[in-house]
Amino acid sequence: MLDLRLVTTSLAVLAALISVALAEPVKEQAAPVVQSANEARPIRVILPAPWEPTKGQAESVQSSK
């Protein structure tokens, strides 16, 4: 009895998923957006954390030891 309910529920969920997938219009074929230089995203620069020494400071600390 449990197997029959499981199969019935699985088929109902599958049918619901298929009907939803077929009902929605396909929007994946969007036209490419051309950006000018002013609209392009800015370049992000990753800076070291304030507690991390810079390369010059790290070399001077190692040479002084």
N, CA, C, O and CB atoms as a CASP TS submission, in Angstrom:
PFRMAT TS
TARGET T0000
AUTHOR 0000-0000-0000
METHOD Language model
MODEL 1
PARENT N/A
ATOM      1  N   MET     1       0.829  -1.201   0.000  1.00  0.00           N
ATOM      2  CA  MET     1       0.000   0.000   0.000  1.00  0.00           C
ATOM      3  C   MET     1       0.869   1.259   0.000  1.00  0.00           C
ATOM      4  O   MET     1       0.571   2.231  -0.694  1.00  0.00           O
ATOM      5  CB  MET     1      -0.941   0.002   1.217  1.00  0.00           C
ATOM      6  N   LEU     2       1.943   1.228   0.784  1.00  0.00           N
ATOM      7  CA  LEU     2       2.840   2.378   0.863  1.00  0.00           C
ATOM      8  C   LEU     2       3.526   2.622  -0.479  1.00  0.00           C
ATOM      9  O   LEU     2       3.723   3.769  -0.879  1.00  0.00           O
ATOM     10  CB  LEU     2       3.888   2.168   1.965  1.00  0.00           C
ATOM     11  N   ASP     3       3.891   1.543  -1.172  1.00  0.00           N
ATOM     12  CA  ASP     3       4.556   1.686  -2.459  1.00  0.00           C
ATOM     13  C   ASP     3       3.635   2.342  -3.491  1.00  0.00           C
ATOM     14  O   ASP     3       4.088   3.149  -4.303  1.00  0.00           O
ATOM     15  CB  ASP     3       5.024   0.321  -2.964  1.00  0.00           C
ATOM     16  N   LEU     4       2.362   2.004  -3.461  1.00  0.00           N
ATOM     17  CA  LEU     4       1.414   2.584  -4.398  1.00  0.00           C
ATOM     18  C   LEU     4       1.255   4.085  -4.141  1.00  0.00           C
ATOM     19  O   LEU     4       1.168   4.869  -5.086  1.00  0.00           O
ATOM     20  CB  LEU     4       0.055   1.874  -4.293  1.00  0.00           C
ATOM     21  N   ARG     5       1.218   4.486  -2.872  1.00  0.00           N
ATOM     22  CA  ARG     5       1.125   5.910  -2.537  1.00  0.00           C
ATOM     23  C   ARG     5       2.385   6.651  -2.941  1.00  0.00           C
ATOM     24  O   ARG     5       2.314   7.781  -3.426  1.00  0.00           O
ATOM     25  CB  ARG     5       0.872   6.095  -1.043  1.00  0.00           C
ATOM     26  N   LEU     6       3.528   6.032  -2.748  1.00  0.00           N
ATOM     27  CA  LEU     6       4.801   6.648  -3.112  1.00  0.00           C
ATOM     28  C   LEU     6       4.894   6.858  -4.623  1.00  0.00           C
ATOM     29  O   LEU     6       5.321   7.918  -5.082  1.00  0.00           O
ATOM     30  CB  LEU     6       5.970   5.783  -2.625  1.00  0.00           C
ATOM     31  N   VAL     7       4.499   5.857  -5.384  1.00  0.00           N
ATOM     32  CA  VAL     7       4.530   5.971  -6.840  1.00  0.00           C
ATOM     33  C   VAL     7       3.541   7.031  -7.315  1.00  0.00           C
ATOM     34  O   VAL     7       3.861   7.825  -8.201  1.00  0.00           O
ATOM     35  CB  VAL     7       4.214   4.614  -7.495  1.00  0.00           C
ATOM     36  N   THR     8       2.364   7.051  -6.744  1.00  0.00           N
ATOM     37  CA  THR     8       1.350   8.028  -7.132  1.00  0.00           C
ATOM     38  C   THR     8       1.809   9.449  -6.815  1.00  0.00           C
ATOM     39  O   THR     8       1.639  10.357  -7.628  1.00  0.00           O
ATOM     40  CB  THR     8       0.024   7.732  -6.422  1.00  0.00           C
ATOM     41  N   THR     9       2.385   9.636  -5.642  1.00  0.00           N
ATOM     42  CA  THR     9       2.883  10.953  -5.255  1.00  0.00           C
ATOM     43  C   THR     9       4.035  11.388  -6.152  1.00  0.00           C
ATOM     44  O   THR     9       4.106  12.550  -6.552  1.00  0.00           O
ATOM     45  CB  THR     9       3.331  10.946  -3.792  1.00  0.00           C
ATOM     46  N   SER    10       4.931  10.468  -6.468  1.00  0.00           N
ATOM     47  CA  SER    10       6.060  10.785  -7.335  1.00  0.00           C
ATOM     48  C   SER    10       5.596  11.179  -8.732  1.00  0.00           C
ATOM     49  O   SER    10       6.118  12.127  -9.318  1.00  0.00           O
ATOM     50  CB  SER    10       7.012   9.599  -7.418  1.00  0.00           C
ATOM     51  N   LEU    11       4.623  10.461  -9.260  1.00  0.00           N
ATOM     52  CA  LEU    11       4.087  10.797 -10.574  1.00  0.00           C
ATOM     53  C   LEU    11       3.367  12.143 -10.561  1.00  0.00           C
ATOM     54  O   LEU    11       3.450  12.898 -11.529  1.00  0.00           O
ATOM     55  CB  LEU    11       3.139   9.706 -11.049  1.00  0.00           C
ATOM     56  N   ALA    12       2.664  12.448  -9.476  1.00  0.00           N
ATOM     57  CA  ALA    12       1.972  13.735  -9.381  1.00  0.00           C
ATOM     58  C   ALA    12       2.975  14.888  -9.331  1.00  0.00           C
ATOM     59  O   ALA    12       2.774  15.918  -9.974  1.00  0.00           O
ATOM     60  CB  ALA    12       1.063  13.767  -8.137  1.00  0.00           C
ATOM     61  N   VAL    13       4.049  14.713  -8.569  1.00  0.00           N
ATOM     62  CA  VAL    13       5.071  15.757  -8.489  1.00  0.00           C
ATOM     63  C   VAL    13       5.762  15.914  -9.840  1.00  0.00           C
ATOM     64  O   VAL    13       6.021  17.037 -10.275  1.00  0.00           O
ATOM     65  CB  VAL    13       6.107  15.428  -7.385  1.00  0.00           C
ATOM     66  N   LEU    14       6.056  14.831 -10.490  1.00  0.00           N
ATOM     67  CA  LEU    14       6.688  14.883 -11.805  1.00  0.00           C
ATOM     68  C   LEU    14       5.795  15.593 -12.821  1.00  0.00           C
ATOM     69  O   LEU    14       6.272  16.412 -13.606  1.00  0.00           O
ATOM     70  CB  LEU    14       7.017  13.471 -12.292  1.00  0.00           C
ATOM     71  N   ALA    15       4.518  15.283 -12.804  1.00  0.00           N
ATOM     72  CA  ALA    15       3.578  15.928 -13.714  1.00  0.00           C
ATOM     73  C   ALA    15       3.483  17.426 -13.421  1.00  0.00           C
ATOM     74  O   ALA    15       3.397  18.233 -14.347  1.00  0.00           O
ATOM     75  CB  ALA    15       2.190  15.273 -13.604  1.00  0.00           C
ATOM     76  N   ALA    16       3.499  17.801 -12.143  1.00  0.00           N
ATOM     77  CA  ALA    16       3.439  19.215 -11.780  1.00  0.00           C
ATOM     78  C   ALA    16       4.694  19.950 -12.244  1.00  0.00           C
ATOM     79  O   ALA    16       4.606  21.067 -12.754  1.00  0.00           O
ATOM     80  CB  ALA    16       3.264  19.372 -10.264  1.00  0.00           C
ATOM     81  N   LEU    17       5.853  19.333 -12.071  1.00  0.00           N
ATOM     82  CA  LEU    17       7.095  19.968 -12.496  1.00  0.00           C
ATOM     83  C   LEU    17       7.145  20.140 -14.013  1.00  0.00           C
ATOM     84  O   LEU    17       7.599  21.171 -14.510  1.00  0.00           O
ATOM     85  CB  LEU    17       8.293  19.150 -12.023  1.00  0.00           C
ATOM     86  N   ILE    18       6.685  19.145 -14.734  1.00  0.00           N
ATOM     87  CA  ILE    18       6.684  19.226 -16.194  1.00  0.00           C
ATOM     88  C   ILE    18       5.719  20.305 -16.664  1.00  0.00           C
ATOM     89  O   ILE    18       6.041  21.057 -17.584  1.00  0.00           O
ATOM     90  CB  ILE    18       6.308  17.867 -16.815  1.00  0.00           C
ATOM     91  N   SER    19       4.552  20.396 -16.054  1.00  0.00           N
ATOM     92  CA  SER    19       3.576  21.403 -16.476  1.00  0.00           C
ATOM     93  C   SER    19       4.080  22.816 -16.182  1.00  0.00           C
ATOM     94  O   SER    19       3.843  23.729 -16.973  1.00  0.00           O
ATOM     95  CB  SER    19       2.229  21.167 -15.775  1.00  0.00           C
ATOM     96  N   VAL    20       4.762  23.007 -15.072  1.00  0.00           N
ATOM     97  CA  VAL    20       5.324  24.324 -14.757  1.00  0.00           C
ATOM     98  C   VAL    20       6.437  24.662 -15.733  1.00  0.00           C
ATOM     99  O   VAL    20       6.537  25.799 -16.193  1.00  0.00           O
ATOM    100  CB  VAL    20       5.854  24.365 -13.306  1.00  0.00           C
ATOM    101  N   ALA    21       7.268  23.689 -16.051  1.00  0.00           N
ATOM    102  CA  ALA    21       8.379  23.934 -16.968  1.00  0.00           C
ATOM    103  C   ALA    21       7.868  24.273 -18.369  1.00  0.00           C
ATOM    104  O   ALA    21       8.464  25.103 -19.056  1.00  0.00           O
ATOM    105  CB  ALA    21       9.304  22.712 -17.023  1.00  0.00           C
ATOM    106  N   LEU    22       6.807  23.660 -18.787  1.00  0.00           N
ATOM    107  CA  LEU    22       6.265  23.930 -20.113  1.00  0.00           C
ATOM    108  C   LEU    22       5.454  25.221 -20.155  1.00  0.00           C
ATOM    109  O   LEU    22       5.311  25.820 -21.221  1.00  0.00           O
ATOM    110  CB  LEU    22       5.404  22.770 -20.564  1.00  0.00           C
ATOM    111  N   ALA    23       4.924  25.658 -19.023  1.00  0.00           N
ATOM    112  CA  ALA    23       4.071  26.848 -18.989  1.00  0.00           C
ATOM    113  C   ALA    23       4.889  28.133 -19.038  1.00  0.00           C
ATOM    114  O   ALA    23       4.394  29.139 -19.545  1.00  0.00           O
ATOM    115  CB  ALA    23       3.203  26.837 -17.738  1.00  0.00           C
ATOM    116  N   GLU    24       6.133  28.141 -18.526  1.00  0.00           N
ATOM    117  CA  GLU    24       6.941  29.352 -18.485  1.00  0.00           C
ATOM    118  C   GLU    24       7.599  29.594 -19.838  1.00  0.00           C
ATOM    119  O   GLU    24       8.103  28.657 -20.458  1.00  0.00           O
ATOM    120  CB  GLU    24       8.005  29.256 -17.379  1.00  0.00           C
ATOM    121  N   PRO    25       7.599  30.836 -20.299  1.00  0.00           N
ATOM    122  CA  PRO    25       8.277  31.136 -21.565  1.00  0.00           C
ATOM    123  C   PRO    25       9.797  31.055 -21.384  1.00  0.00           C
ATOM    124  O   PRO    25      10.319  31.296 -20.296  1.00  0.00           O
ATOM    125  CB  PRO    25       7.869  32.544 -22.083  1.00  0.00           C
ATOM    126  N   VAL    26      10.478  30.718 -22.447  1.00  0.00           N
ATOM    127  CA  VAL    26      11.927  30.594 -22.401  1.00  0.00           C
ATOM    128  C   VAL    26      12.531  31.987 -22.492  1.00  0.00           C
ATOM    129  O   VAL    26      12.305  32.702 -23.468  1.00  0.00           O
ATOM    130  CB  VAL    26      12.454  29.676 -23.545  1.00  0.00           C
ATOM    131  N   LYS    27      13.302  32.376 -21.475  1.00  0.00           N
ATOM    132  CA  LYS    27      13.906  33.705 -21.456  1.00  0.00           C
ATOM    133  C   LYS    27      15.428  33.611 -21.477  1.00  0.00           C
ATOM    134  O   LYS    27      16.099  34.605 -21.199  1.00  0.00           O
ATOM    135  CB  LYS    27      13.442  34.486 -20.223  1.00  0.00           C
ATOM    136  N   GLU    28      15.978  32.476 -21.790  1.00  0.00           N
ATOM    137  CA  GLU    28      17.419  32.292 -21.760  1.00  0.00           C
ATOM    138  C   GLU    28      18.101  32.877 -22.996  1.00  0.00           C
ATOM    139  O   GLU    28      19.316  33.072 -22.981  1.00  0.00           O
ATOM    140  CB  GLU    28      17.747  30.822 -21.641  1.00  0.00           C
ATOM    141  N   GLN    29      17.371  33.157 -24.042  1.00  0.00           N
ATOM    142  CA  GLN    29      17.945  33.663 -25.277  1.00  0.00           C
ATOM    143  C   GLN    29      17.931  35.187 -25.287  1.00  0.00           C
ATOM    144  O   GLN    29      17.401  35.799 -26.214  1.00  0.00           O
ATOM    145  CB  GLN    29      17.184  33.114 -26.487  1.00  0.00           C
ATOM    146  N   ALA    30      18.511  35.799 -24.263  1.00  0.00           N
ATOM    147  CA  ALA    30      18.534  37.254 -24.174  1.00  0.00           C
ATOM    148  C   ALA    30      19.598  37.815 -25.109  1.00  0.00           C
ATOM    149  O   ALA    30      20.626  37.183 -25.351  1.00  0.00           O
ATOM    150  CB  ALA    30      18.794  37.709 -22.723  1.00  0.00           C
ATOM    151  N   ALA    31      19.339  38.993 -25.623  1.00  0.00           N
ATOM    152  CA  ALA    31      20.297  39.652 -26.509  1.00  0.00           C
ATOM    153  C   ALA    31      21.476  40.159 -25.690  1.00  0.00           C
ATOM    154  O   ALA    31      21.281  40.638 -24.573  1.00  0.00           O
ATOM    155  CB  ALA    31      19.628  40.819 -27.286  1.00  0.00           C
ATOM    156  N   PRO    32      22.688  40.066 -26.213  1.00  0.00           N
ATOM    157  CA  PRO    32      23.849  40.544 -25.460  1.00  0.00           C
ATOM    158  C   PRO    32      23.807  42.063 -25.301  1.00  0.00           C
ATOM    159  O   PRO    32      23.440  42.791 -26.224  1.00  0.00           O
ATOM    160  CB  PRO    32      25.154  40.119 -26.157  1.00  0.00           C
ATOM    161  N   VAL    33      24.186  42.518 -24.126  1.00  0.00           N
ATOM    162  CA  VAL    33      24.187  43.942 -23.823  1.00  0.00           C
ATOM    163  C   VAL    33      25.591  44.481 -24.072  1.00  0.00           C
ATOM    164  O   VAL    33      26.566  43.980 -23.511  1.00  0.00           O
ATOM    165  CB  VAL    33      23.729  44.212 -22.353  1.00  0.00           C
ATOM    166  N   VAL    34      25.685  45.499 -24.909  1.00  0.00           N
ATOM    167  CA  VAL    34      26.979  46.103 -25.224  1.00  0.00           C
ATOM    168  C   VAL    34      27.215  47.243 -24.253  1.00  0.00           C
ATOM    169  O   VAL    34      26.375  48.131 -24.105  1.00  0.00           O
ATOM    170  CB  VAL    34      27.037  46.605 -26.705  1.00  0.00           C
ATOM    171  N   GLN    35      28.374  47.212 -23.586  1.00  0.00           N
ATOM    172  CA  GLN    35      28.699  48.252 -22.619  1.00  0.00           C
ATOM    173  C   GLN    35      29.805  49.139 -23.160  1.00  0.00           C
ATOM    174  O   GLN    35      30.752  48.667 -23.789  1.00  0.00           O
ATOM    175  CB  GLN    35      29.114  47.638 -21.276  1.00  0.00           C
ATOM    176  N   SER    36      29.670  50.410 -22.908  1.00  0.00           N
ATOM    177  CA  SER    36      30.752  51.321 -23.270  1.00  0.00           C
ATOM    178  C   SER    36      31.778  51.317 -22.144  1.00  0.00           C
ATOM    179  O   SER    36      31.576  50.672 -21.116  1.00  0.00           O
ATOM    180  CB  SER    36      30.216  52.766 -23.536  1.00  0.00           C
ATOM    181  N   ALA    37      32.863  52.028 -22.337  1.00  0.00           N
ATOM    182  CA  ALA    37      33.918  52.061 -21.324  1.00  0.00           C
ATOM    183  C   ALA    37      33.426  52.723 -20.043  1.00  0.00           C
ATOM    184  O   ALA    37      33.876  52.369 -18.953  1.00  0.00           O
ATOM    185  CB  ALA    37      35.150  52.801 -21.858  1.00  0.00           C
ATOM    186  N   ASN    38      32.517  53.669 -20.158  1.00  0.00           N
ATOM    187  CA  ASN    38      32.008  54.357 -18.969  1.00  0.00           C
ATOM    188  C   ASN    38      31.067  53.475 -18.161  1.00  0.00           C
ATOM    189  O   ASN    38      30.965  53.629 -16.944  1.00  0.00           O
ATOM    190  CB  ASN    38      31.292  55.636 -19.370  1.00  0.00           C
ATOM    191  N   GLU    39      30.382  52.556 -18.821  1.00  0.00           N
ATOM    192  CA  GLU    39      29.411  51.708 -18.136  1.00  0.00           C
ATOM    193  C   GLU    39      30.013  50.400 -17.642  1.00  0.00           C
ATOM    194  O   GLU    39      29.349  49.651 -16.925  1.00  0.00           O
ATOM    195  CB  GLU    39      28.256  51.414 -19.049  1.00  0.00           C
ATOM    196  N   ALA    40      31.242  50.115 -18.008  1.00  0.00           N
ATOM    197  CA  ALA    40      31.868  48.852 -17.614  1.00  0.00           C
ATOM    198  C   ALA    40      32.100  48.851 -16.108  1.00  0.00           C
ATOM    199  O   ALA    40      32.222  49.900 -15.475  1.00  0.00           O
ATOM    200  CB  ALA    40      33.207  48.631 -18.374  1.00  0.00           C
ATOM    201  N   ARG    41      32.157  47.659 -15.561  1.00  0.00           N
ATOM    202  CA  ARG    41      32.383  47.552 -14.118  1.00  0.00           C
ATOM    203  C   ARG    41      33.806  47.981 -13.780  1.00  0.00           C
ATOM    204  O   ARG    41      34.729  47.735 -14.556  1.00  0.00           O
ATOM    205  CB  ARG    41      32.125  46.107 -13.627  1.00  0.00           C
ATOM    206  N   PRO    42      33.988  48.614 -12.641  1.00  0.00           N
ATOM    207  CA  PRO    42      35.344  49.038 -12.269  1.00  0.00           C
ATOM    208  C   PRO    42      36.198  47.840 -11.869  1.00  0.00           C
ATOM    209  O   PRO    42      35.681  46.795 -11.473  1.00  0.00           O
ATOM    210  CB  PRO    42      35.295  50.058 -11.115  1.00  0.00           C
ATOM    211  N   ILE    43      37.499  48.010 -11.978  1.00  0.00           N
ATOM    212  CA  ILE    43      38.430  46.962 -11.577  1.00  0.00           C
ATOM    213  C   ILE    43      38.566  47.004 -10.065  1.00  0.00           C
ATOM    214  O   ILE    43      38.775  48.068  -9.482  1.00  0.00           O
ATOM    215  CB  ILE    43      39.819  47.132 -12.274  1.00  0.00           C
ATOM    216  N   ARG    44      38.448  45.857  -9.440  1.00  0.00           N
ATOM    217  CA  ARG    44      38.564  45.790  -7.985  1.00  0.00           C
ATOM    218  C   ARG    44      39.986  45.435  -7.602  1.00  0.00           C
ATOM    219  O   ARG    44      40.576  44.509  -8.159  1.00  0.00           O
ATOM    220  CB  ARG    44      37.575  44.763  -7.398  1.00  0.00           C
ATOM    221  N   VAL    45      40.529  46.167  -6.658  1.00  0.00           N
ATOM    222  CA  VAL    45      41.884  45.941  -6.187  1.00  0.00           C
ATOM    223  C   VAL    45      41.795  45.352  -4.786  1.00  0.00           C
ATOM    224  O   VAL    45      41.110  45.891  -3.917  1.00  0.00           O
ATOM    225  CB  VAL    45      42.725  47.261  -6.201  1.00  0.00           C
ATOM    226  N   ILE    46      42.491  44.249  -4.577  1.00  0.00           N
ATOM    227  CA  ILE    46      42.493  43.612  -3.261  1.00  0.00           C
ATOM    228  C   ILE    46      43.692  44.147  -2.483  1.00  0.00           C
ATOM    229  O   ILE    46      44.843  43.921  -2.858  1.00  0.00           O
ATOM    230  CB  ILE    46      42.545  42.043  -3.379  1.00  0.00           C
ATOM    231  N   LEU    47      43.408  44.850  -1.408  1.00  0.00           N
ATOM    232  CA  LEU    47      44.456  45.429  -0.578  1.00  0.00           C
ATOM    233  C   LEU    47      44.732  44.518   0.607  1.00  0.00           C
ATOM    234  O   LEU    47      43.831  43.807   1.053  1.00  0.00           O
ATOM    235  CB  LEU    47      44.062  46.839  -0.098  1.00  0.00           C
ATOM    236  N   PRO    48      45.952  44.520   1.127  1.00  0.00           N
ATOM    237  CA  PRO    48      46.238  43.697   2.295  1.00  0.00           C
ATOM    238  C   PRO    48      45.525  44.246   3.530  1.00  0.00           C
ATOM    239  O   PRO    48      45.213  45.434   3.610  1.00  0.00           O
ATOM    240  CB  PRO    48      47.752  43.624   2.542  1.00  0.00           C
ATOM    241  N   ALA    49      45.282  43.379   4.464  1.00  0.00           N
ATOM    242  CA  ALA    49      44.636  43.789   5.702  1.00  0.00           C
ATOM    243  C   ALA    49      45.582  44.704   6.476  1.00  0.00           C
ATOM    244  O   ALA    49      46.800  44.596   6.336  1.00  0.00           O
ATOM    245  CB  ALA    49      44.232  42.553   6.557  1.00  0.00           C
ATOM    246  N   PRO    50      45.029  45.605   7.291  1.00  0.00           N
ATOM    247  CA  PRO    50      45.889  46.545   8.019  1.00  0.00           C
ATOM    248  C   PRO    50      46.896  45.850   8.934  1.00  0.00           C
ATOM    249  O   PRO    50      47.959  46.410   9.201  1.00  0.00           O
ATOM    250  CB  PRO    50      45.038  47.487   8.838  1.00  0.00           C
ATOM    251  N   TRP    51      46.594  44.660   9.416  1.00  0.00           N
ATOM    252  CA  TRP    51      47.505  43.980  10.324  1.00  0.00           C
ATOM    253  C   TRP    51      48.556  43.145   9.595  1.00  0.00           C
ATOM    254  O   TRP    51      49.473  42.623  10.229  1.00  0.00           O
ATOM    255  CB  TRP    51      46.722  43.102  11.262  1.00  0.00           C
ATOM    256  N   GLU    52      48.438  43.011   8.279  1.00  0.00           N
ATOM    257  CA  GLU    52      49.434  42.271   7.510  1.00  0.00           C
ATOM    258  C   GLU    52      50.516  43.224   7.033  1.00  0.00           C
ATOM    259  O   GLU    52      50.197  44.267   6.462  1.00  0.00           O
ATOM    260  CB  GLU    52      48.780  41.542   6.311  1.00  0.00           C
ATOM    261  N   PRO    53      51.785  42.902   7.248  1.00  0.00           N
ATOM    262  CA  PRO    53      52.843  43.800   6.778  1.00  0.00           C
ATOM    263  C   PRO    53      52.951  43.749   5.259  1.00  0.00           C
ATOM    264  O   PRO    53      52.687  42.717   4.641  1.00  0.00           O
ATOM    265  CB  PRO    53      54.195  43.432   7.421  1.00  0.00           C
ATOM    266  N   THR    54      53.337  44.861   4.671  1.00  0.00           N
ATOM    267  CA  THR    54      53.544  44.881   3.221  1.00  0.00           C
ATOM    268  C   THR    54      54.842  44.169   2.910  1.00  0.00           C
ATOM    269  O   THR    54      55.576  43.805   3.829  1.00  0.00           O
ATOM    270  CB  THR    54      53.565  46.337   2.666  1.00  0.00           C
ATOM    271  N   LYS    55      55.148  43.959   1.635  1.00  0.00           N
ATOM    272  CA  LYS    55      56.355  43.211   1.264  1.00  0.00           C
ATOM    273  C   LYS    55      57.614  43.911   1.765  1.00  0.00           C
ATOM    274  O   LYS    55      58.532  43.261   2.265  1.00  0.00           O
ATOM    275  CB  LYS    55      56.427  43.033  -0.259  1.00  0.00           C
ATOM    276  N   GLY    56      57.656  45.225   1.633  1.00  0.00           N
ATOM    277  CA  GLY    56      58.829  45.969   2.093  1.00  0.00           C
ATOM    278  C   GLY    56      59.008  45.870   3.597  1.00  0.00           C
ATOM    279  O   GLY    56      60.133  45.730   4.077  1.00  0.00           O
ATOM    280  N   GLN    57      57.920  45.941   4.346  1.00  0.00           N
ATOM    281  CA  GLN    57      57.999  45.830   5.796  1.00  0.00           C
ATOM    282  C   GLN    57      58.371  44.424   6.217  1.00  0.00           C
ATOM    283  O   GLN    57      59.125  44.256   7.176  1.00  0.00           O
ATOM    284  CB  GLN    57      56.682  46.230   6.432  1.00  0.00           C
ATOM    285  N   ALA    58      57.870  43.410   5.534  1.00  0.00           N
ATOM    286  CA  ALA    58      58.164  42.032   5.894  1.00  0.00           C
ATOM    287  C   ALA    58      59.649  41.733   5.655  1.00  0.00           C
ATOM    288  O   ALA    58      60.259  41.008   6.441  1.00  0.00           O
ATOM    289  CB  ALA    58      57.275  41.058   5.086  1.00  0.00           C
ATOM    290  N   GLU    59      60.232  42.269   4.603  1.00  0.00           N
ATOM    291  CA  GLU    59      61.655  42.035   4.323  1.00  0.00           C
ATOM    292  C   GLU    59      62.522  42.749   5.336  1.00  0.00           C
ATOM    293  O   GLU    59      63.551  42.213   5.745  1.00  0.00           O
ATOM    294  CB  GLU    59      62.016  42.496   2.906  1.00  0.00           C
ATOM    295  N   SER    60      62.133  43.957   5.758  1.00  0.00           N
ATOM    296  CA  SER    60      62.942  44.687   6.731  1.00  0.00           C
ATOM    297  C   SER    60      62.861  44.022   8.101  1.00  0.00           C
ATOM    298  O   SER    60      63.840  44.035   8.848  1.00  0.00           O
ATOM    299  CB  SER    60      62.486  46.153   6.823  1.00  0.00           C
ATOM    300  N   VAL    61      61.716  43.444   8.442  1.00  0.00           N
ATOM    301  CA  VAL    61      61.573  42.762   9.730  1.00  0.00           C
ATOM    302  C   VAL    61      62.422  41.497   9.751  1.00  0.00           C
ATOM    303  O   VAL    61      63.050  41.191  10.764  1.00  0.00           O
ATOM    304  CB  VAL    61      60.091  42.419  10.008  1.00  0.00           C
ATOM    305  N   GLN    62      62.449  40.756   8.636  1.00  0.00           N
ATOM    306  CA  GLN    62      63.240  39.523   8.572  1.00  0.00           C
ATOM    307  C   GLN    62      64.724  39.837   8.582  1.00  0.00           C
ATOM    308  O   GLN    62      65.491  39.100   9.202  1.00  0.00           O
ATOM    309  CB  GLN    62      62.882  38.712   7.318  1.00  0.00           C
ATOM    310  N   SER    63      65.158  40.894   7.925  1.00  0.00           N
ATOM    311  CA  SER    63      66.595  41.224   7.866  1.00  0.00           C
ATOM    312  C   SER    63      67.097  41.753   9.200  1.00  0.00           C
ATOM    313  O   SER    63      68.285  41.636   9.501  1.00  0.00           O
ATOM    314  CB  SER    63      66.865  42.260   6.766  1.00  0.00           C
ATOM    315  N   SER    64      66.200  42.342  10.016  1.00  0.00           N
ATOM    316  CA  SER    64      66.636  42.876  11.303  1.00  0.00           C
ATOM    317  C   SER    64      66.743  41.788  12.362  1.00  0.00           C
ATOM    318  O   SER    64      67.352  42.017  13.407  1.00  0.00           O
ATOM    319  CB  SER    64      65.680  43.956  11.772  1.00  0.00           C
ATOM    320  N   LYS    65      66.179  40.628  12.127  1.00  0.00           N
ATOM    321  CA  LYS    65      66.221  39.555  13.132  1.00  0.00           C
ATOM    322  C   LYS    65      67.520  38.820  13.130  1.00  0.00           C
ATOM    323  O   LYS    65      67.706  37.892  13.917  1.00  0.00           O
ATOM    324  CB  LYS    65      65.111  38.582  12.910  1.00  0.00           C
TER
END
